[in-house]
Every structure is written in structure tokens, then in C-alpha cells.
Amino acid sequence: MAKRLIPSLNRVLIEKILPPTKTNTGILLPDKVAKLNSGKVVAVGPGARDRAGNLIPVSVKEGDNVLLPEFGGTQVKLGEKEFILYRDEDILGTLHD
């Protein structure tokens, strides 16, 4: 069983951020609350190469919070955790506080 996955080329390994199901005071939140499809970058590949052989680095780094498309990516299960593998260009943007 692999303990660590290092993506190849321009792929990014994402752990989805699940929205809370209840508030700090214990109030249950409905399932239909608008959810932001976001995740945390766990690992990034080295980047892709262009036709001339130059390395094009990945635009995100480990620890970034990113906005994800509603569909896409490849499901990956490592141990008990589930991750999603995206190409760098499929990530919609980074989220900042």
C-alpha cells in the first residue's frame, strides 16, 4: 500500500474539503446549503513540458486551497482517505482568506 503519491507531469492531488454539517452551537445545517466545491492541494507533479522541451511548472503548491470544477478528476483511494487527481489546467483558481 502506497503511503505517498507523487503525481506525474502537471497533475495535482486534491483532498476535498467537506462543509460542516452543523454549527459550533450544534444547529444542524440542511444538505441543500450552497456548497463551494473546494479542496486542499496535497501533492503536485513536477510540471509538463512544451514542444521545445522546456518545463512548464504547476501553478499551485502543496497546502493551497483551490476551487474545483463540479465534474472531472480521477478518484484515488490511499489507505482510508479518498483523493481526486486533477490536471493543473482543470483547477479553476486558488482561494485566499
C-alpha positions as CSV (number, residue, x, y, z in Angstrom):
1,M,0.0,0.0,0.0
2,A,1.4,3.4,-1.0
3,K,1.8,5.9,1.8
4,R,2.5,8.8,-0.5
5,L,1.5,9.5,-4.1
6,I,3.6,11.9,-6.2
7,P,1.6,12.9,-9.3
8,S,3.2,12.8,-12.7
9,L,3.6,15.7,-15.1
10,N,1.1,18.5,-14.5
11,R,-1.3,16.6,-12.2
12,V,-2.4,17.7,-8.8
13,L,-3.6,15.5,-5.9
14,I,-6.5,17.2,-4.1
15,E,-8.3,16.3,-0.8
16,K,-11.9,17.6,-0.9
17,I,-12.9,20.0,1.8
18,L,-16.3,18.8,3.2
19,P,-18.6,21.6,4.5
20,P,-19.6,21.3,8.2
21,T,-22.9,19.5,8.9
22,K,-23.6,21.6,12.0
23,T,-22.6,24.8,13.6
24,N,-20.4,25.3,16.6
25,T,-23.5,25.6,18.8
26,G,-25.0,22.3,17.5
27,I,-27.5,23.6,14.9
28,L,-27.8,21.1,12.1
29,L,-27.3,22.6,8.6
30,P,-29.5,21.5,5.7
31,D,-27.9,19.4,2.9
32,K,-29.1,21.9,0.3
33,V,-26.9,24.8,1.6
34,A,-24.9,26.2,-1.3
35,K,-21.6,24.3,-1.2
36,L,-18.3,25.7,-2.6
37,N,-16.6,22.9,-4.5
38,S,-13.1,23.3,-3.0
39,G,-10.2,21.2,-1.9
40,K,-6.7,21.3,-0.4
41,V,-3.7,20.5,-2.6
42,V,-1.9,17.5,-1.1
43,A,0.8,16.9,-3.7
44,V,1.8,18.3,-7.1
45,G,3.7,16.9,-10.1
46,P,6.9,18.5,-11.5
47,G,5.0,20.0,-14.4
48,A,4.6,19.4,-18.1
49,R,7.0,20.0,-21.0
50,D,6.2,22.1,-24.1
51,R,7.3,21.2,-27.6
52,A,10.7,22.7,-27.1
53,G,11.3,20.6,-24.0
54,N,11.0,23.5,-21.5
55,L,9.4,22.7,-18.2
56,I,6.1,24.4,-17.5
57,P,5.7,24.4,-13.7
58,V,2.4,23.6,-12.0
59,S,0.5,26.8,-10.9
60,V,-0.4,25.6,-7.4
61,K,1.6,24.4,-4.5
62,E,1.1,22.0,-1.6
63,G,-1.2,23.5,1.0
64,D,-3.2,25.8,-1.4
65,N,-7.0,25.8,-1.2
66,V,-8.4,25.6,-4.7
67,L,-11.7,25.9,-6.4
68,L,-12.6,22.8,-8.3
69,P,-14.9,22.0,-11.3
70,E,-18.2,20.3,-10.5
71,F,-17.2,17.2,-12.5
72,G,-13.9,15.7,-13.6
73,G,-10.8,14.3,-11.9
74,T,-9.8,10.8,-11.1
75,Q,-10.8,9.2,-7.8
76,V,-7.8,7.8,-5.8
77,K,-8.0,6.0,-2.5
78,L,-4.9,5.8,-0.4
79,G,-5.5,3.8,2.8
80,E,-8.7,5.1,4.3
81,K,-8.6,8.6,2.7
82,E,-10.1,9.5,-0.7
83,F,-8.4,12.0,-3.0
84,I,-9.1,13.4,-6.5
85,L,-6.4,13.8,-9.2
86,Y,-6.8,16.8,-11.5
87,R,-4.7,18.2,-14.3
88,D,-3.3,21.7,-13.4
89,E,-5.4,23.4,-16.1
90,D,-8.6,21.9,-14.8
91,I,-8.3,23.7,-11.4
92,L,-10.4,26.9,-11.6
93,G,-8.5,29.0,-9.1
94,T,-7.0,29.4,-5.7
95,L,-8.9,30.5,-2.6
96,H,-7.4,33.0,-0.1
97,D,-8.8,34.2,3.2
